[in-house]
Amino acid sequence: MSRAAQVLISLLPLVSVVIVGILYFFYLLWEYRKAQMLIERGESAPPSRFNERMLLIGIVSLCVGAGLLIYFLLKEGISDALLGGIIPIAAGAGILIYYRIVGGSSGPDRE
């Protein structure tokens, strides 16, 4: 493989993360301005769905990590490659623990 192809392949994850970060920033900005306009009109802002988003992110991260862990375990055996699955599992578990501590299904916007 040529040197240029290796550089392009190594930059692909970085560029992807930057693009997703930019898109998420503008999504948050749009949601903020929408809530601000509703408040200026005298309407109430829609309730936050932060807890549900955290639950979704935690479950997806946990499942992706489990899939990667199983894949790397079958392909490489016990090796450092397992970190590719252990890290998302730990992140997902941490997010789910946070969701549980914050209140989850009994949060302020729930009945």
C-alpha positions in Angstrom: 0.0 0.0 0.0 1.4 3.4 -0.9 2.3 6.0 1.7 -0.4 8.4 0.5 -3.1 5.7 1.0 -1.8 4.9 4.5 -2.0 8.6 5.4 -5.6 8.9 4.1 -6.7 5.8 5.9 -5.2 7.0 9.2 -6.9 10.4 8.8 -10.4 8.9 8.2 -11.3 8.3 11.8 -10.1 11.8 12.8 -12.1 13.5 10.1 -15.2 11.4 10.9 -15.0 12.5 14.6 -14.6 16.1 13.7 -17.6 16.0 11.3 -19.8 14.3 13.8 -18.7 16.9 16.4 -19.6 19.8 14.1 -23.0 18.3 13.3 -23.7 17.7 17.0 -22.7 21.3 17.8 -25.1 22.7 15.3 -27.9 20.4 16.5 -27.5 21.6 20.0 -27.4 25.2 18.8 -30.6 24.7 16.8 -32.3 23.1 19.8 -31.2 26.0 22.0 -32.5 28.7 19.7 -35.8 26.8 19.2 -36.3 26.7 23.0 -35.3 30.4 23.2 -37.8 31.4 20.6 -40.6 29.5 22.3 -39.8 31.2 25.6 -39.8 34.6 23.9 -43.3 33.9 22.5 -44.5 33.1 26.0 -44.8 29.4 25.4 -43.2 26.9 27.6 -40.0 25.1 26.4 -40.4 21.4 25.6 -39.3 19.1 28.4 -35.7 17.9 28.2 -35.2 14.3 27.0 -31.7 14.2 28.4 -32.3 11.1 30.5 -33.7 9.1 27.6 -30.8 10.1 25.4 -28.3 9.0 28.1 -30.1 5.7 28.3 -30.0 5.2 24.5 -26.3 6.2 24.3 -25.4 3.8 27.2 -27.3 0.8 25.7 -25.9 1.4 22.2 -22.3 1.8 23.6 -22.7 -1.4 25.7 -24.0 -3.4 22.8 -21.4 -2.2 20.3 -18.6 -2.9 22.9 -20.0 -6.4 23.5 -20.0 -7.1 19.7 -16.5 -5.8 19.4 -15.3 -7.8 22.4 -16.8 -11.0 21.0 -15.3 -10.3 17.5 -11.8 -9.6 18.8 -11.9 -12.5 21.2 -12.8 -14.9 18.3 -10.3 -13.3 15.9 -7.3 -12.5 18.0 -7.9 -14.6 21.2 -6.8 -13.1 24.5 -4.7 -10.0 23.5 -4.5 -6.3 23.7 -7.1 -6.1 20.9 -9.8 -6.8 23.5 -9.5 -3.2 24.7 -11.4 -2.3 21.5 -14.4 -3.9 23.1 -13.7 -3.4 26.8 -13.5 0.4 26.5 -17.0 0.9 24.9 -18.4 -1.6 27.4 -17.0 0.3 30.3 -18.2 3.6 28.8 -21.7 2.2 28.3 -21.8 0.7 31.8 -20.7 4.1 33.3 -23.4 5.9 31.4 -26.0 3.4 32.5 -24.9 3.7 36.1 -25.2 7.5 35.7 -28.7 7.1 34.3 -29.6 4.9 37.3 -28.1 7.3 39.8 -29.8 10.4 38.3 -33.2 8.8 38.6 -33.9 7.2 35.2 -37.5 6.4 35.1 -38.4 8.5 38.1 -36.9 11.8 36.9 -38.5 15.2 37.2 -40.2 15.1 33.8 -41.8 11.7 34.4 -45.1 10.9 36.0 
